[in-house]
Amino acid sequence: MSGPVQIPFQSFIRLKPEENMAIYLQIVFEFIKAIQTGFLPEGTKLPGTRILCKLLSVNRNTLIKAFQDLESQGWIETLPNKGTFILSQHKQKNSTEFIISKQENHSQINTGFEFRRSTILENPTEKNNLTYQFNDGMPDLRLVQNDILARLYVSKLKRQKTSKTYEQIQIRSHLNFKTHFSNYLNLTRGLRISTSNLLTTSSHEISLYLVTKVLISSGDKVVVASPGYYISNMTLTNTGAQIITIPVDQYGIDTNRLKEICEETKIRLLYLTSNYNYPTTISLSAKRRKELLELANQYGFVILEDDYDFDFHYDNNPILPLAAFDSNQKVVYIGSFGRSLPSGFSYGFVAAPPEFIAELEKHQNILEPGIDVLKEQVLTEWINEGEVHRLSKKNKKIYKERRDYFVFLLNEKLKGKIKFRVPARGLAVWIEWLDKFNLITLQKECAKNDLFLPKTILYQTKDLTATRLGFGHLEKEEMEKAVSILCKSIETI
């Protein structure tokens, strides 16, 4: 079946009858969130109200009222004798203000005060106790070199006796860390930056939040890929941005479509995972890289380049980011460092013009006012002594072996049922299922057999049934068991 009923609405339209908020408003908020985070891409045809009210277990009149609100705001469009569709470009009649005003009247029941709740920033993480699981491409923390980190930490603690004040130590230590870190980025990613071009943060998510907070105002038009990265979509939507989606093909984001949009309206920002598109793992072609930089310069929009998985590439000549070739200062480059290190040691960073970095620092001083001197000193020595390069080389060899074995298992166990490309980097494989079936049904069958598939790795629309399967956290025996359970579950649905 290719009809809209196959879309797993129950996985992202989550209604809570026990709450004080009217059900029709919950439906409105949940649909807006699903549209802006990419679960319901542009052009998607929705089921009829009778079918959908059964799927969501709601009264049909309630659903019709919710659809009327959605249509009045420009999120959906009902065409006579054709059906109801997600609009490709929302009219968004003050939809952000609409959400706020509605929510202000429906704050928590059990509090002595009113407050505004976000329907956008719901945590998508699901808890489970199953033995095996796939994720969207996380590293294996069992590979962490704890002994080296412990040695460096102890060494730094023993050398803490000094006549300098804490402020002096902090300033000097942070500058030293930024110097080594900027040199490291220049060496590994082809950048040409100094310390004034660099902001370091405690996480990739903080970097993204700070950049969007400074760059985007409510109502700004922001272009993202479809399918796209749900976390970045949530962050962008939370700024009040108007999200416009562009399809991704085998060469990356569609630059012809981007040019059409730029000619129709003023774009503030393009969010892009150029080297390793999330979730499809496609790399942007050289031709489109050049076109994107030219379009940004011609139409004056900012490219927010997110290189979240640079650490995990398996070729000798990794694709350099757009930021390495940005002569017009239109690219703000964010990324992560140390994803293979223990939690708390990894870093996020932003590389951009000095004036923009200075503005980001004002906001960072509120969110992250202190500097972890010991942590920065340890990582500085980690970089300076070459441990980062050694760990990266060792881990890439392990992850490449895991990727190759995972690809072998997919070809052996699921041949004729899926299509996919072998990713040149990253810790996940994007597979598209050749048969049409409900992914939520597959999720339930896998759970019966002790395998967890989080909803964040399931992608289903009228024309697409796909799954992003992370392999980095799995050893060979674990892969074999997980793939076997997946195959067994497919055969039962």
Solvent accessible surface area in square Angstrom, and as a share of the most:
residue,aa,sasa,rsa
1,M,154,0.69
2,S,68,0.44
3,G,24,0.23
4,P,22,0.14
5,V,50,0.29
6,Q,29,0.13
7,I,2,0.01
8,P,8,0.05
9,F,0,0.00
10,Q,89,0.40
11,S,11,0.07
12,F,15,0.06
13,I,7,0.03
14,R,103,0.38
15,L,37,0.18
16,K,88,0.37
17,P,104,0.65
18,E,131,0.59
19,E,54,0.24
20,N,95,0.49
21,M,13,0.06
22,A,40,0.31
23,I,47,0.24
24,Y,33,0.13
25,L,5,0.02
26,Q,13,0.06
27,I,0,0.00
28,V,0,0.00
29,F,3,0.01
30,E,16,0.07
31,F,0,0.00
32,I,2,0.01
33,K,28,0.12
34,A,1,0.01
35,I,9,0.04
36,Q,9,0.04
37,T,9,0.05
38,G,20,0.19
39,F,60,0.25
40,L,1,0.00
41,P,26,0.17
42,E,58,0.26
43,G,44,0.42
44,T,8,0.05
45,K,66,0.28
46,L,4,0.02
47,P,5,0.03
48,G,44,0.42
49,T,31,0.18
50,R,153,0.56
51,I,81,0.41
52,L,0,0.00
53,C,17,0.10
54,K,161,0.68
55,L,47,0.23
56,L,19,0.09
57,S,100,0.65
58,V,25,0.14
59,N,96,0.49
60,R,86,0.31
61,N,112,0.57
62,T,34,0.20
63,L,0,0.00
64,I,53,0.27
65,K,103,0.44
66,A,0,0.00
67,F,17,0.07
68,Q,113,0.50
69,D,32,0.17
70,L,0,0.00
71,E,68,0.30
72,S,63,0.41
73,Q,6,0.03
74,G,0,0.00
75,W,1,0.00
76,I,2,0.01
77,E,71,0.32
78,T,69,0.40
79,L,62,0.31
80,P,111,0.70
81,N,164,0.84
82,K,133,0.56
83,G,24,0.23
84,T,18,0.10
85,F,50,0.21
86,I,3,0.01
87,L,27,0.14
88,S,54,0.35
89,Q,56,0.25
90,H,16,0.07
91,K,127,0.54
92,Q,27,0.12
93,K,126,0.54
94,N,109,0.56
95,S,3,0.02
96,T,42,0.24
97,E,92,0.41
98,F,42,0.18
99,I,18,0.09
100,I,52,0.27
101,S,56,0.36
102,K,55,0.23
103,Q,7,0.03
104,E,80,0.36
105,N,113,0.58
106,H,38,0.17
107,S,15,0.10
108,Q,84,0.37
109,I,103,0.52
110,N,144,0.74
111,T,56,0.33
112,G,86,0.83
113,F,138,0.58
114,E,137,0.61
115,F,72,0.30
116,R,139,0.51
117,R,47,0.17
118,S,51,0.33
119,T,19,0.11
120,I,21,0.10
121,L,87,0.43
122,E,80,0.36
123,N,112,0.57
124,P,34,0.21
125,T,101,0.59
126,E,46,0.21
127,K,198,0.84
128,N,46,0.24
129,N,159,0.82
130,L,51,0.25
131,T,95,0.55
132,Y,49,0.19
133,Q,68,0.30
134,F,0,0.00
135,N,28,0.14
136,D,24,0.12
137,G,4,0.04
138,M,94,0.42
139,P,13,0.08
140,D,7,0.04
141,L,98,0.49
142,R,134,0.49
143,L,35,0.17
144,V,17,0.10
145,Q,40,0.18
146,N,94,0.48
147,D,102,0.53
148,I,31,0.16
149,L,8,0.04
150,A,55,0.42
151,R,125,0.46
152,L,1,0.00
153,Y,59,0.22
154,V,74,0.42
155,S,32,0.21
156,K,30,0.13
157,L,95,0.47
158,K,154,0.65
159,R,141,0.52
160,Q,68,0.30
161,K,194,0.82
162,T,74,0.43
163,S,119,0.77
164,K,91,0.38
165,T,74,0.43
166,Y,125,0.48
167,E,106,0.48
168,Q,97,0.43
169,I,31,0.16
170,Q,35,0.15
171,I,120,0.61
172,R,160,0.59
173,S,11,0.07
174,H,45,0.20
175,L,101,0.50
176,N,67,0.34
177,F,0,0.00
178,K,18,0.07
179,T,53,0.31
180,H,46,0.21
181,F,0,0.00
182,S,3,0.02
183,N,87,0.45
184,Y,21,0.08
185,L,0,0.00
186,N,43,0.22
187,L,134,0.67
188,T,34,0.20
189,R,1,0.01
190,G,23,0.23
191,L,9,0.04
192,R,184,0.67
193,I,28,0.14
194,S,58,0.37
195,T,34,0.20
196,S,57,0.37
197,N,26,0.13
198,L,0,0.00
199,L,5,0.03
200,T,8,0.05
201,T,2,0.01
202,S,57,0.37
203,S,32,0.21
204,H,18,0.08
205,E,88,0.40
206,I,45,0.23
207,S,0,0.00
208,L,1,0.01
209,Y,86,0.33
210,L,0,0.00
211,V,0,0.00
212,T,1,0.00
213,K,102,0.43
214,V,41,0.24
215,L,17,0.08
216,I,11,0.06
217,S,70,0.45
218,S,69,0.45
219,G,45,0.44
220,D,36,0.19
221,K,54,0.23
222,V,0,0.00
223,V,0,0.00
224,V,2,0.01
225,A,10,0.07
226,S,17,0.11
227,P,26,0.17
228,G,10,0.09
229,Y,24,0.09
230,Y,26,0.10
231,I,49,0.25
232,S,0,0.00
233,N,3,0.01
234,M,25,0.11
235,T,21,0.12
236,L,0,0.00
237,T,5,0.03
238,N,64,0.33
239,T,34,0.20
240,G,7,0.06
241,A,1,0.01
242,Q,22,0.10
243,I,3,0.02
244,I,1,0.01
245,T,17,0.10
246,I,0,0.00
247,P,67,0.42
248,V,28,0.16
249,D,61,0.31
250,Q,94,0.42
251,Y,113,0.43
252,G,3,0.02
253,I,4,0.02
254,D,35,0.18
255,T,7,0.04
256,N,113,0.58
257,R,53,0.19
258,L,0,0.00
259,K,86,0.36
260,E,84,0.38
261,I,0,0.00
262,C,12,0.07
263,E,112,0.50
264,E,110,0.49
265,T,33,0.19
266,K,140,0.59
267,I,4,0.02
268,R,87,0.32
269,L,0,0.00
270,L,0,0.00
271,Y,9,0.03
272,L,6,0.03
273,T,8,0.05
274,S,2,0.01
275,N,1,0.01
276,Y,4,0.01
277,N,8,0.04
278,Y,4,0.02
279,P,0,0.00
280,T,14,0.08
281,T,14,0.08
282,I,22,0.11
283,S,37,0.24
284,L,6,0.03
285,S,32,0.21
286,A,83,0.65
287,K,142,0.60
288,R,35,0.13
289,R,23,0.08
290,K,135,0.57
291,E,43,0.19
292,L,0,0.00
293,L,32,0.16
294,E,91,0.41
295,L,12,0.06
296,A,0,0.00
297,N,77,0.39
298,Q,120,0.54
299,Y,52,0.20
300,G,33,0.32
301,F,1,0.00
302,V,22,0.13
303,I,0,0.00
304,L,0,0.00
305,E,1,0.00
306,D,2,0.01
307,D,5,0.03
308,Y,19,0.07
309,D,2,0.01
310,F,10,0.04
311,D,30,0.16
312,F,3,0.01
313,H,20,0.09
314,Y,26,0.10
315,D,61,0.32
316,N,148,0.76
317,N,127,0.65
318,P,34,0.21
319,I,70,0.36
320,L,58,0.29
321,P,0,0.00
322,L,1,0.00
323,A,23,0.18
324,A,3,0.03
325,F,116,0.48
326,D,25,0.13
327,S,98,0.63
328,N,75,0.38
329,Q,117,0.52
330,K,54,0.23
331,V,7,0.04
332,V,8,0.05
333,Y,0,0.00
334,I,0,0.00
335,G,0,0.00
336,S,9,0.06
337,F,4,0.02
338,G,11,0.10
339,R,44,0.16
340,S,16,0.10
341,L,7,0.03
342,P,30,0.19
343,S,106,0.68
344,G,51,0.49
345,F,34,0.14
346,S,35,0.23
347,Y,15,0.06
348,G,0,0.00
349,F,0,0.00
350,V,0,0.00
351,A,6,0.05
352,A,8,0.06
353,P,27,0.17
354,P,50,0.32
355,E,133,0.60
356,F,31,0.13
357,I,3,0.02
358,A,50,0.39
359,E,59,0.26
360,L,0,0.00
361,E,61,0.27
362,K,124,0.53
363,H,48,0.21
364,Q,25,0.11
365,N,96,0.49
366,I,140,0.71
367,L,82,0.41
368,E,39,0.18
369,P,106,0.67
370,G,53,0.51
371,I,48,0.24
372,D,74,0.38
373,V,12,0.07
374,L,38,0.19
375,K,21,0.09
376,E,6,0.03
377,Q,38,0.17
378,V,0,0.00
379,L,0,0.00
380,T,12,0.07
381,E,31,0.14
382,W,2,0.01
383,I,17,0.09
384,N,103,0.53
385,E,72,0.32
386,G,16,0.15
387,E,24,0.11
388,V,11,0.06
389,H,77,0.34
390,R,133,0.49
391,L,15,0.07
392,S,36,0.23
393,K,155,0.66
394,K,104,0.44
395,N,5,0.02
396,K,48,0.20
397,K,132,0.56
398,I,41,0.21
399,Y,0,0.00
400,K,79,0.34
401,E,85,0.38
402,R,20,0.07
403,R,25,0.09
404,D,60,0.31
405,Y,47,0.18
406,F,0,0.00
407,V,15,0.09
408,F,106,0.44
409,L,5,0.03
410,L,0,0.00
411,N,76,0.39
412,E,98,0.44
413,K,92,0.39
414,L,1,0.00
415,K,173,0.73
416,G,61,0.59
417,K,63,0.27
418,I,16,0.08
419,K,115,0.49
420,F,49,0.20
421,R,129,0.47
422,V,80,0.46
423,P,5,0.03
424,A,55,0.43
425,R,8,0.03
426,G,0,0.00
427,L,0,0.00
428,A,0,0.00
429,V,0,0.00
430,W,20,0.07
431,I,0,0.00
432,E,48,0.22
433,W,12,0.04
434,L,93,0.47
435,D,93,0.48
436,K,74,0.31
437,F,30,0.13
438,N,41,0.21
439,L,0,0.00
440,I,17,0.09
441,T,57,0.33
442,L,1,0.00
443,Q,18,0.08
444,K,126,0.53
445,E,32,0.14
446,C,0,0.00
447,A,42,0.32
448,K,152,0.64
449,N,39,0.20
450,D,50,0.26
451,L,0,0.00
452,F,21,0.09
453,L,0,0.00
454,P,17,0.10
455,K,49,0.21
456,T,17,0.10
457,I,0,0.00
458,L,10,0.05
459,Y,29,0.11
460,Q,10,0.04
461,T,25,0.14
462,K,62,0.26
463,D,107,0.55
464,L,38,0.19
465,T,3,0.02
466,A,0,0.00
467,T,1,0.01
468,R,2,0.01
469,L,0,0.00
470,G,0,0.00
471,F,0,0.00
472,G,0,0.00
473,H,30,0.13
474,L,7,0.03
475,E,72,0.32
476,K,102,0.43
477,E,120,0.54
478,E,46,0.21
479,M,0,0.00
480,E,71,0.32
481,K,96,0.41
482,A,0,0.00
483,V,0,0.00
484,S,48,0.31
485,I,9,0.04
486,L,1,0.00
487,C,15,0.09
488,K,113,0.48
489,S,0,0.00
490,I,20,0.10
491,E,126,0.57
492,T,84,0.49
493,I,75,0.38
